[in-house]
Every structure is written in C-alpha cells, then in structure tokens.
C-alpha cells in the first residue's frame, strides 16, 4: 500500500495546473444514460473515482473510452443491456446513486444498490428518492437495492421542494426531470458550480432548463435528448486545496485555470487570515502576506458559502495560525476525523460535536499519520509541508479518489514529497 513521505519547511514557488472537477465529472458521466447519442467530456480529471464510474457505466452496457491520456471521455449509451447497478461497484462510491434518475427517466425502471463512500456521516439518499416519487416513481427498498419503476407514459413533472439543500438529490432530480412529461420545479435546489455545469451540459443535449445557480430550477421535459461535447468545470476543491499550499508553507504559487468566482467565500477567509489571492491572466496567484497567518473562524455552508470539502484543509492551515480559530461543520457529521492525526503532529485542537477549536502553534512536527477520508488525507499532506521533519501519510488510496498527481504538482513547486510503496 502506498504512502506519501514529506519533509516539511520548504516555501513553494511555481505553477500548479488545476484539473476538471471530480464532483462535476461524476455527475456528467451518468448523463450519458439519458440518450442514445454520444456524449464527450473534455477537461476530465484522471482519478480513481472516475475509473469507478467508468466501471459502473460499463457494467450497464455503456461504452466509455478515455482519450488524450484520460483528459477526454467519450461516452455512449446506445446499447444498455441491464438496468441493475450492482453492489460490488456501487459500494465504492456514493456518486453511483446518480445513475438512478437517468435510467428511470429514459427506460422507466432501475435497480440500484444503496451506495457506499467515505465514512463522514450517514448522508442518506432519501431526498433523491422523495424527488423521484414526486415525479410519479414507485420505489421499493429491499435487499439493499432501490427498485424503481416509472408510471406508464414515463415520469411526470412535479414541484419538488427539498427540506434542506442537497447537491446529489438536486443532480438526480434535474437529470430525471429532463425527460419527464411536463414541467418540474426544484425548490431549495443546490446552487453549486457543479449543478450549473450539469445544467449547461444537459442544455447542450437539448434539455430545457432555467434557473440553475439559484434556489429554484425549472425544467420543461422533452421527449428525447441528443449528444453533446462539454468541458468539465474547474475543480474548485482542488483549487482551494492548492491555494492553501503556499499559505501554509510560504512562497508564491500560481494556480492555472483558477477562477475566483468558484472560491469567493474561501478566498475571503484566506484574505482575513493574511493570505493574498490575486487574479492573473491565466488563473490565481496565492502568497502569504507577512509572517504567520492569523486565526479566523469558519462555518461550512452550502455554496456560495465556505465549502465543507475545504474544512479539513483549512484546519491544517489554522493549526499554524496566530491565535485561536473556531471551525463549525454544518454539512456533514463526523467530519473532524483528521483532528486526532493533526494532534499527533503537535496541533492543539479541541473537538465538541460539530465544532472544533484550534489554537495555533508556531510549528507542527512531522509524524506518521493515517488518512481517514479523501479531504482528510490532503489536509495531512498540507500539514506535512509545513511541519518540521518527516511526515508519513498512510492509506493514501483515499487521496487518489480526488487528486491527481499530488506529489508531482507539489514537487514541481519545490516540495520535498514522494510516493513510496510500503513494504
């Protein structure tokens, strides 16, 4: 099993290219199930989660070809031969549930295993199911599978009001509604850039959608969708993660392809902490202003608020800040599992329920640590970049689900980091 070895204390200087968004690509790929025409995605990230979704779609009979070293995905669902998404694949990744809406909308039925994924709270799929039921679907949960059937004539347009914002449920309902009969209105819909990206792609395929990026999305169903070519939006979580690298180590790094509108709330917190974020002709440049960063308080919220997927990484930075910070996690339960590992590196963190109080220390110390989930794994790498001595991060298979070539990207900016095959 691979480990990441880091010798900290080196300021970073250089450029880091930002990949297409994992969460956007994992949503765009199931959209192929809505049509028998080709769908081509450019700017695709090269990640294990993308390979898992490729495997899942392939198990249904879809064709997925990775071109241009994996940066282009050519998908076709002209010959789907099963409507059952098996547990053996679905258990690996929560995004697998996103095949449910498209299959139900196009074929009138689907059997999808309840999904797995990172252990950061229950994250139930009930909102996905309620939305499909509102469109007339009959659902039966048995033997660990969702057995779904559309009414005669297909799904019907409906008003779906989510009791709380859910990105995945919004995506599933949005895709299903494109082929429903009549008009569907999604209220309290998620506003994330990945939702906007999905709507833009679906519109290229012939869908009639208005309001993406706002709390109310209106979809006028059509009888069929066609093919399209669509670039995957920049990964705002990878962008934010690498923005933190020069913030925690010192130095100056330009993030190629970075867009401020994708990380506005996050950039505001960095500015308050004493980190400069400047737009350039090709992306964003980030550097620490003067000395140690300052403590700031953080509350995770749905977009456009501070992203939950950057909370762990921000905690790593605040472990080195001057003063005491309070981080409140409002999106997922059990999302402070990285805190004990940071404490092993000398951090001062006190966790009570959904709140973590972090008192900054002048210097972290390198230590052997273990990743517990995707974002926690990269937070430990950031901490290792700033720590004195060597940090060894184990269980980095989590890392490969969401970040491509981390050691290469950081190493090109001067970080002393390498991947080692453990004995």
N, C-alpha and C positions, 0 to 999 in steps of 0.2 A: 504493500500500500504506500502511495506517495506521501511525502512530507514536503513542506516548504521551510527552508532554512534561511534565516535573515540575520545579518549583522547590522545593527542599527547605528544611527548617529550621522548618516551622510545626507546633507542637503541635496534636494533633487533639482536638476536643471535639464530642460529639453522639451520634447513634444510627445503627446500621447494621443493616438487616434482613437476616437470613441466609436464603438460598434453600433449596429442597429439594436433596437430594444428587444430583449428577450421576451418580456411580457407582451409586447405588441406582436411579435412574430408568432408566439404560441397561440395567439388569438386569430391572427390572419390565416394561419395554415388550415384550421378546420373550416374556414370559409369555402375551401375548395369543394366541400361536401354539398354546397348549395347549388352547384352547377355541373353540367357535363362538359363544360368548356374549360380550356387551360387557364390556370392562374399562375402567374410568375411573380415571385417576390425578390426584389433586389435589396442590397444592403443587409442581408441576413446575418445574424451572429452565428459563430461556429461554437456551439455549446452542446453539452450532453443532453440538456432538456430538449433541444431542437431535434437531436437524434432520437430521443424517446417519442416525441410527437410524430416524427417520420415513421418510426416503427409502428405506432398505433394506427396511423392512417393507412400504412401498407397492409396491416392486418385486416383492414376493412375492404381492401381491394383497390385503394387509391394508388396512383403512381407518383412518387416523389423522387426527383433527381436533383442532386446537389452539383451545381456547376460553378465554374470560376473559383475553385478552391473552397467551395461551400458558401460563398457570398451570394449566390443566386440559387433560389429554389424553384424548380419547375414542377408544378403540381397538376394532376388531372384525376378527376373522379368520374370518368365516363363509364366505368365498368365496376361499380361497387358490388361485391358478391356476398357480403354479410353485414348485418346491422347490429352486431353484437361486439361491444368493446370489452375485451376480457380483462379480468382482474390482474393477471400476471403482468400486463403492461400498464394499466390504469393506476395501479397501486404506487407506481414510481413517481407520479407527478399529479398534483391537483388540477392543473390546467386540462387534463384529459377529459374532464366533465364538459368541456366546451364542444365536444362532438355531438352532444345530446340534442341541442336545439337545431343545428343544421340538418341532422339526419331525420329528426321528427318532422321538420318543415318540408323537406324535399320528398321523403319516402313514406311518411305517415306513421312510422314506427321506429323504435330504437330500444336496445338493451345495453345499458352502460353500467359498469361496475362503479360502486361508490369509490371515490379516489383516495390516494394517499398524498405524500408530500412531506414537507418539513414539519417537525413537531413543535409548532409555535401556536398552540391553541386549537380549539375544536374546528373553527372555520367550516361550519355546516353548509350544505348545499340546498337547504330548504328554500332559500329565496329564488334559486334557479327553478325549482320545482313549482313553487307558487306562481311564478310568472307564466310558465308553460300551461299550468292548469287554468289560469285566467284566459288563455287563448283556446281553451276547449280540450286540452290533452287529458287523457285518462292515465293516471300513474299508479303503479303497483310496486312497492318496495318489498322484495323478497329475495332471500338467499344472497344478500349483499349486492343486489343489482337493482337498478331503476328500470322497470319495464314500462315503456311509454307508448301510447297509441294516440294518434290524432283522430278527430271525428271524421266522418265521411265528408269528403269535399275539402279536407285539409284544415289546418289551424285557422282560427278566426281572430280578427283584430280585436283588441281589448284595451281597456285602461288598466295599466299596471302601476301601482304605487308602492314603491319599496319602503318598508318601515325604517330602514337605515341604508346608507349608501353602500352598495356592493359592486365592485368592479366586475367580478366574474359573472354575477347574475345579470348585470346590465348588458354585458357582451353576449351572453347566451340568448337573452330575450331579444336583443337587437337583431342577431342573425336569424332567429326563428321568425321574427315579425316581417322580414323582407319578403317571405313567400306566403304569409298569411293572407286570408281573404279580408279585405277592408283595411281600416286604419287602426294602428296600435299607438298608444301614447304611454311612454315610460316616464313616470314622475318620480322625483327624488333620485334621478339617474346619476351614475358616476360621471365625473367631468374630466377624468384623467386624459392626458395626451394619447394614451393607447386606445381609448374609446374614440377619440376624434380620428385617429389613424384608421381604425377599423371602419368607421362610417365612410371615410373618404374612399377606401378601397371598395367597399360594398357599392358605393355610388358609381364608381367606375364600372362595376359589374352590371349596372342597370337598376340598382335599388333606388327607391325614392325616400330619402331621409332628410329631415330638417332638425336643427336644434342641438346637434352634438356639441359638447363643450359647455352646455348649460344643464340645469337640473331637469329640463323637460325635452325629451326627444320624441319626435313624431315620425312614424314610418307608415307609408302607404304601400300596402302589399302589391307585388307584381306576380305574374304567372310563372315567370322564369328569369333566371339571371344568366349572364354570359361570362366570358373570360375577361381578364384584365392583366396589366402589368403594374406593379405598385412597389415603391421603395419603402422599406420599413423605417419608421421614425427613429431618430437618435435615442439611444438608451439613456434616459435621464438619471437612472440609478447608477449605472457605470460612470456617467459623467460626474455625479455628485461624489462618488467614491474617490475618483482620481483628483477631484478638486481638493479633497482633504489631504492628499499625499504631501504636497508642498506646504500645506497649512501645518501639518504635524511635524515635518522634518526641517522646514525652512527651504529656501531656494525659490525658484520660479518655473512654473510649468505651463505650457500652452496645451489646451485640450482641443484637438482638431475636430471640427464638426459640432462643438458645444454650442448650445443655444440658451441664452439667459431666461427666455420665457418658459423653458421647461423646468427650471430650478429656482424660480424667483424667490419663493419663501425661504428656501435653503440658503440662497446667496445672501439674503438679508441677515440671517443668523451668523453667517461667516463674517460679514461686514461688522456686525456688533461685537464679534469676538476678536476683531483686529486682523482680519484677512482680506486682502484686496482681490476683487474679482473684476476684471476689465474685459470688455468685448474687443475682439480683434477681427480683421477681415476674414480669418479662417476658423474662428472659434472663440474660446475664452482663455484668458491668461490669469493664473492664480498665484499669489505670493503672500507671505506673511508680512505685515506692515512693520512692526517693531517689537523685538523681544518675544516673550511668551504671549500666547493668546490669552484672552480674558474669558472668564466664566460667563455663560449665558444660559437662560432657561429655555427648554424645548418642550413643546406639546405636539405630538403627532396627530395629524388630521387628514381627512380625505383631500385630494387635490382641489384647490390650489394651495392647501396648507403644507406643513412640513411632512415629508413622506415617512411613513413607518419603515420603509425599506432603507432609509438612511440613518435611522436612530442608532443602531449598533456602531456604525462607523463614526457618527458624531460623538458618541460616548467615548470612543478611543481618543479623539482629539481633546475632549474636555477633561480627560484624566490628566492631561499635561497643562491644563489652563491655570491661570492665577485666580484663585477664589473658588467658590462653591456653586455648582450648577445643579439644577433640578430638571430631570427628564421625565415627562409623563407620557406613558404609552396608552393611547385611547383606541387603537385599531385592533390589535391582537393581544390576547392574554399570553402569558408565559414567554414574553419576548425579551427577557433580560438574562437569558441563559449564558450569554457571553460574559456577564459581570464576574462570576467566580473565576473565569480564566484570566480576565484583566487584573483581578485582585492578585492572582499568582505572580503577575508582573510588577506588583508594587502599587497598583492603583488603590485609591480609597473610595469605595462605593458602598452605599447602604441602600438595599432594596426593600421596599414595603409595598406589596401588591403591585399596582401598575405605576409606581413612582420609584425612581432611582435618584438618590442624592450623591453627587460626585464632587469630592474635594480634590482639586488638582494637586499634583506633586511635581517637583522640579524635573524629575527624570524617572522614567519607567526602567525596569530591569528585565533583561532577556530571561526567558524561562521556557521550558517545554509546556505547550498548551494544546488543547484539543478543540476543534471546531464542532459546534453543535447544530448549526444550520448554515444556510447559504450566506446570509449577511453577517452573521457572527464570524464566519471564517475570514472574511476580508477585513473585519474590524481588528482581528488579531494580527493580521499582516500589517495593517497601518500602525498598530501599537508597536510591533516589532521594528518597523522602520525608525521609530523614534527612541527605542529602548537602548540602554547601554548593554553591550554584549550580544550574545546569540539567542535568538528565539527560534524554536522549532514548533511548527504548526502541524499537527496530525489530523487525520480524517479530512483531507482536502478534497475528497470527491464531492463534498458539498460545494466547494468553490467552483469546480468545473461545470456545475449546473448553470452558473450565471455570469462567469467572467472568462473571457478567452485570453490565453497567453499572458496571465498576470505577471509572471516573473520576467517575461520578455519586455513588456511595456514599461514596468518599473525599472528593470535593469538598464534599458536604453537611456534612462534619465539619471543613472549613476547609483541606483540602489544596489546594495550587496545582497542579492537574493538568488536562490537557486532551488530547483525542484530535485528532490533526492528520493530514489526508490528505497524504502525502508526494508531492512533485512527480514 
